[in-house]
Every structure is written in structure tokens, then in C-alpha cells.
Amino acid sequence: MSKSPLPDETGTGAGGSVGATALIETLSRRFRVPLLRFFEKRIGRHEEIEDLVQEVFVRLADSGRIESIERLEAYLFTTAANLLRDRQRRLAARAAEAHESYDEEMHGSARETHSPERALLGAQAIQQLVAALYELPERTRTVWILYHLQDLPHAEIAHQLRIAISTIEKHLGRASAHLLKRIDRPT
């Protein structure tokens, strides 16, 4: 079984011009494992490493100029580094690291979450919250509702109620302290 010629510094093999598909296959055979190690060193054993390696070759194929790239190895690893930067930006934008993956053993079965007991506990918790909210002064309660239930930003609440943003923050602080004291939290 003969190996395909590997590209030299000009991107062509020993046997002359190599088609783009054949060249990508040759590069994939030669650099797949080094690229896997490259990604693994930087992000650890992660389920998306295979996808990242494949994306390197997809980008190479999509460039449309594979046969004219002078230093293919450098180009591949530069592409890999760029993919990692893109991944980090995407993760930062989504705050993905703050999210926890679903694990049925840890989080319980979806069937268990809709039990009558759970529904009753939820209804009781809502009743406790409503009762505690009615114990607050009207302005404080209004600020809390606008912020937490209507998702209005502090500036919009301040504009609607014609009060300072610092006053909004004080009302929210008072409401939170009161609600934490009044609502039984499971331990």
C-alpha cells in the first residue's frame, strides 16, 4: 500500500500537483493526531475536540486556495488557534461555563419533577411570596414587581416612578432582605 505524497513547502507533492481533495485527505492523515493533541492540551478532554479538528480541515477546504498555500502545517495550526479563539469568544458571550449540563442522576428524572407534592410545594411557596410582598410598603413592592416580574431595568423603573436609580436600588435591597427573612427556604 503506497502513501500519498506529502506536500512540500510549496503545497505540491513529490509527484506534481495534487488535487485539493487528495491533499486534504493526506493532510488529515498526517495532522489529525497532532491537531487532536493541540486541542486537548488547550481545552482538555472535551467532546468537541473531534469537531474542532474537522473544522480545521473544513476551513482549509473552504479557503479555495489550498494548493497555493506555501506552509500548510503552519496554516493548519494557525487555523486551529483561530478556532480556539472563536470558541472562547462564543463561550464568553454565552457564559457557557456558568451553565451546568443536565445529568439525570444529579438532577433527577423529569418524571419526578412534576409530582403532586412538588406542585403543592410550589403553590405554597408562591403564596408565601405574595403574602411577604404585601407586607412591604407599596412603593417598595411596586419596584420589586417591576424589576423581578416585568424585567424592567433600573433606569426604566426610575423613569416610570420619577425617582432616582439609587432609590430603586434601596427599595430592591429592602425588599430582598424582607423576603429572605419571611420566606422559608429549604436547607
N, C-alpha and C positions, 0 to 999 in steps of 0.2 A: 504494500500500500504506500503510495508516494504522497508526500505532503505537498500542499500548495506552496508555491514560492512565497516567502515572506517579503513584504515591501522593504525596499531600502530607503535611504533618506529622501528620495525624490517621490516616493509613493508608488513606484513601479516595481514589479518583482523581477527576479533574475531572468524569467522567460519573456520579458517585454511587458506591454500594457496589460493590466489585469482588470477585468470588468468590476464595476462598483460592487455588485452583489458578492462576487467571489472574494473581493478584497475585504469586505465587511465580515464574511464568514471566516476568513483567515485571521483577521484581527480579533474576532470574537474567540476563536480557539486559543489564540496566543495570550490575550489580555483579560479574558473573563475572570480567571482566578486572581490575578493581581488587582483587578478592579474590585472584586469581592473583598479582598483583604484591605484595600484602600478605604472602602466604605465602612467595613467592620471596625477598623481602628478608630474611625471618627465618630460613629454613632452606635457602636456595639452590635451585638447580635439583635438584629431588628428584622421584622418580617418584610420590610420594604427594600432591603438591600438588593435582592434579585431584580426588583422593578427599576431601581436606580441604575444598575449595570445595563439593563436592557435599554433604558432611556438614553444612556451614553451612545449606544450604537444607533438608536433611532435618530438622535440629533446628528450623528455623523452622516447617516444616510440622507437625512433631510437637507443637509448643507448643500447637496448638489455639486459639490466640488471635491469629492473625496480623493479623486486621482490627482488633484493638483496640490493637495496639502503636503508641504515639504516634510514636516516632522510629525508623523501620525501619532506616535506614542505620546509626545508632549501634548498634542491636540486632544487626545483621549483623556489624559489626566487633568488637563485644564477644563475640559468639558465636565468631568466628574466633580472637580472642585466647584464649578459654577452651579452644578445641580445641588450640591450640598448647601451653597449659599441661598439658592432659591427655596430649598426645603426649609431652612432656618427662618427665612422671611415669612414663608407660609405658616409655619408653626407659631411664630411670634404673633402674626396677625390673628390667628385663630385661638391663641392661648391654649394650644393643644396640650401642652404639658400639664395644665391645670385640670384637665379632664381625666377621669378615671374610666378605663374600659370596663364594660359590663362583664361580670363574672357571676354565673348563676350560683355557684357555691357561696360566694361572698355576699351577693346582693339578694339572694333568694329567688325563688321561682316567680314568674309573672303571675301564675295562677294564685299564689299565696297573697299577692298584694291586693287582690280585690275581694277580700273576705268580709263578711258582715261585721265582724269585730273591728276590722280596720276602718270600715265606713262609719261605724258608731264613734270610734275614737276621733276620726276626722271631724265629724259633726260637732262633737263636744269641744274640740279644740277651736273650731270656728266660733261657737257660742261664747267660749271664754274670751276670745279675742274681741268680739263685738262688745261684750259686757265691759271689758277693760277699756276699749276705745271710748265708750260712753261715759266713763269716769273722768276722761280728760276734758280740759276746757275746750270750748267749741273751736276756737282758732287753731289750737294745737292739733285737735282731731282732724280738722279740715286740711291742714298742712300735711299730716301723716297720710291721709287718704289720697290727696293729690300726688304726693311723691311715690307712695308704695303701690297704690292700686291703679292710678291713672298714668304712671310712669312719666310724670312731668319733671323736667329739670328744675333745679333751684331757681334759676333766673326767671323761668316762665311762671312759677308759683309766686315769686316776689312781685312780678308784674301784675298778675291777676289779683293778688290780695293787697297790692300797693304797700308792701313792706320791704325792708332791706333783706338781702340774701343772708346776712349774718343772723337776722331774726328767724329766718326759715331754719337755719342750722340749729339754733337754740330750741325751737319748737320740736324739731325732729329728735334732738338729744333728749329732751324731757319726755317725749312720747316713748322713745325706745327704753329709757330707764324704767318708766312706769310699767310698760308692757312686760318687760323682763321680770319685774317683781311680781306682777299679778298672774301671769300665765304659768301654769305648772308645766315645767319642761321635763321630759323623760330623761332619766340618768342612765 
